[in-house]
Amino acid sequence: MTEKKNVLFVCTGNSCRSIMAEAYLKKRAGEEGLAVDVMSAGTLGVNGLKPAGPAIKIIKAEGLDPEGLESKALTKDIIDWADAILVMEPLHKGVVVAIAPEASAKVFYLGGFNKESNDIVIPDPIGRTLAFYKVTFNLLKKSIEEFIQWLKEDPK
């Protein structure tokens, strides 16, 4: 990877999955020395809300920084900003493409990077137990590690 990449994570409310993914990739990109800017947004996101309580617990337990993490509504400007858009499920891809059809080629299922899983969907933990949040975070983490390898190999 030679030039800076803008990476966008998209989920539904931008309070759990995509915000945890944003925090994790920011940390890992820094550790790997990758030129990556990271943002997250929600298809039904409301601007300015803090992450869900269990998501904050996971973020802190993983040694990630929750400072500055807040929800954003998905907009065409945010989609246009991104070089790669990582969605959690088919509904999210559908919304991205409905807003910006030209963005279709840069939308990927984050779960599709996880070589140990046959499922592209990363389940929504909202309203579930802390243990379920941990399961979701571990899927995010594994998928992001594979995405980092893909970024390193991407010649563009």
C-alpha positions as CSV (number, residue, x, y, z in Angstrom):
1,M,0.0,0.0,0.0
2,T,1.7,3.2,-1.1
3,E,-1.0,6.0,-1.0
4,K,-3.2,6.9,1.9
5,K,-6.5,5.1,2.0
6,N,-9.8,6.3,3.5
7,V,-11.7,3.4,5.1
8,L,-15.3,3.6,6.1
9,F,-17.1,1.0,8.3
10,V,-20.9,0.9,7.9
11,C,-23.5,-0.7,10.2
12,T,-27.0,0.2,11.2
13,G,-26.9,2.6,14.2
14,N,-23.1,3.2,14.3
15,S,-23.1,2.5,18.0
16,C,-21.7,-1.0,18.2
17,R,-20.1,-2.9,15.2
18,S,-18.8,-0.1,13.0
19,I,-17.6,2.0,15.9
20,M,-15.7,-0.9,17.5
21,A,-14.3,-1.7,14.1
22,E,-13.2,2.0,13.6
23,A,-11.4,2.0,17.0
24,Y,-9.7,-1.3,16.3
25,L,-8.5,-0.4,12.8
26,K,-7.2,3.0,14.0
27,K,-5.0,1.3,16.6
28,R,-3.8,-1.5,14.3
29,A,-3.1,0.8,11.4
30,G,-0.9,2.9,13.6
31,E,0.9,-0.2,14.9
32,E,1.4,-1.4,11.3
33,G,2.5,2.0,10.0
34,L,-0.3,2.0,7.5
35,A,-1.4,5.3,5.9
36,V,-5.1,4.9,6.6
37,D,-7.8,7.3,7.8
38,V,-10.8,5.6,9.4
39,M,-14.4,6.6,9.9
40,S,-17.6,4.8,10.6
41,A,-21.3,5.7,10.0
42,G,-24.7,4.1,10.3
43,T,-27.5,3.6,7.8
44,L,-29.9,4.7,10.5
45,G,-27.2,6.6,12.5
46,V,-27.9,9.7,14.4
47,N,-25.1,12.3,14.6
48,G,-23.2,12.7,17.9
49,L,-24.3,9.8,20.0
50,K,-21.7,8.0,22.2
51,P,-21.2,4.2,21.5
52,A,-23.4,1.7,23.3
53,G,-22.3,1.0,26.9
54,P,-21.2,-2.6,26.2
55,A,-19.2,-1.4,23.1
56,I,-17.4,1.1,25.3
57,K,-16.6,-1.7,27.8
58,I,-15.1,-3.8,24.9
59,I,-13.2,-0.9,23.5
60,K,-11.6,-0.1,26.8
61,A,-11.0,-3.8,27.7
62,E,-9.1,-4.1,24.4
63,G,-6.9,-1.2,25.2
64,L,-8.5,1.0,22.5
65,D,-9.3,4.6,22.9
66,P,-13.0,5.5,23.0
67,E,-12.2,9.3,22.9
68,G,-13.9,11.1,20.0
69,L,-16.0,8.0,19.0
70,E,-19.5,9.1,18.2
71,S,-22.2,8.1,15.8
72,K,-22.6,9.6,12.3
73,A,-25.4,9.3,9.8
74,L,-24.3,7.8,6.5
75,T,-24.3,10.5,3.8
76,K,-23.2,10.7,0.2
77,D,-20.3,12.9,1.2
78,I,-19.0,10.2,3.6
79,I,-19.4,7.6,0.9
80,D,-17.5,9.7,-1.6
81,W,-14.7,10.3,0.9
82,A,-14.1,6.5,1.3
83,D,-11.7,4.4,-0.8
84,A,-13.0,1.2,0.8
85,I,-16.4,0.8,2.4
86,L,-16.7,-2.2,4.8
87,V,-20.3,-3.2,5.6
88,M,-21.6,-5.7,8.2
89,E,-24.5,-7.2,6.2
90,P,-26.3,-7.1,2.8
91,L,-28.8,-4.4,4.0
92,H,-25.9,-2.0,4.6
93,K,-24.5,-2.6,1.1
94,G,-27.9,-1.9,-0.4
95,V,-28.2,1.4,1.4
96,V,-24.8,2.5,0.4
97,V,-25.4,1.7,-3.3
98,A,-28.9,3.3,-3.1
99,I,-27.3,6.5,-1.9
100,A,-24.3,6.4,-4.3
101,P,-24.6,3.7,-7.1
102,E,-21.2,4.6,-8.4
103,A,-19.7,3.4,-5.0
104,S,-20.7,-0.2,-5.6
105,A,-17.1,-1.3,-6.6
106,K,-15.6,-0.1,-3.4
107,V,-18.1,-1.8,-1.0
108,F,-17.0,-5.0,0.7
109,Y,-18.4,-7.2,3.4
110,L,-16.1,-7.0,6.3
111,G,-17.0,-10.5,7.3
112,G,-15.9,-11.7,3.9
113,F,-12.3,-11.1,4.8
114,N,-12.5,-13.6,7.6
115,K,-11.1,-16.8,6.1
116,E,-12.2,-18.9,9.1
117,S,-15.9,-18.1,8.5
118,N,-18.3,-19.0,5.8
119,D,-20.7,-16.1,6.8
120,I,-20.2,-12.6,5.5
121,V,-22.6,-11.2,8.1
122,I,-21.2,-9.8,11.4
123,P,-24.1,-10.0,13.8
124,D,-25.5,-6.9,15.5
125,P,-25.0,-7.1,19.3
126,I,-27.4,-4.2,20.2
127,G,-29.5,-5.2,23.1
128,R,-27.6,-8.4,23.6
129,T,-25.3,-9.6,26.4
130,L,-21.7,-8.4,26.9
131,A,-20.7,-11.9,26.0
132,F,-22.4,-11.5,22.6
133,Y,-20.6,-8.2,22.1
134,K,-17.3,-10.0,22.7
135,V,-18.2,-12.6,20.1
136,T,-19.0,-9.8,17.6
137,F,-15.8,-7.9,18.5
138,N,-13.8,-11.1,17.9
139,L,-15.3,-11.5,14.4
140,L,-14.6,-7.8,13.7
141,K,-11.0,-8.3,14.9
142,K,-10.3,-11.4,12.8
143,S,-11.9,-9.8,9.7
144,I,-9.9,-6.5,10.2
145,E,-6.6,-8.4,10.6
146,E,-7.3,-10.1,7.2
147,F,-8.3,-6.7,5.7
148,I,-5.0,-5.2,6.9
149,Q,-3.2,-8.0,5.0
150,W,-5.3,-7.2,1.9
151,L,-4.4,-3.5,2.3
152,K,-0.7,-4.4,2.5
153,E,-1.0,-6.4,-0.7
154,D,-3.2,-3.9,-2.6
155,P,-0.9,-2.4,-5.3
156,K,-3.1,0.7,-5.7
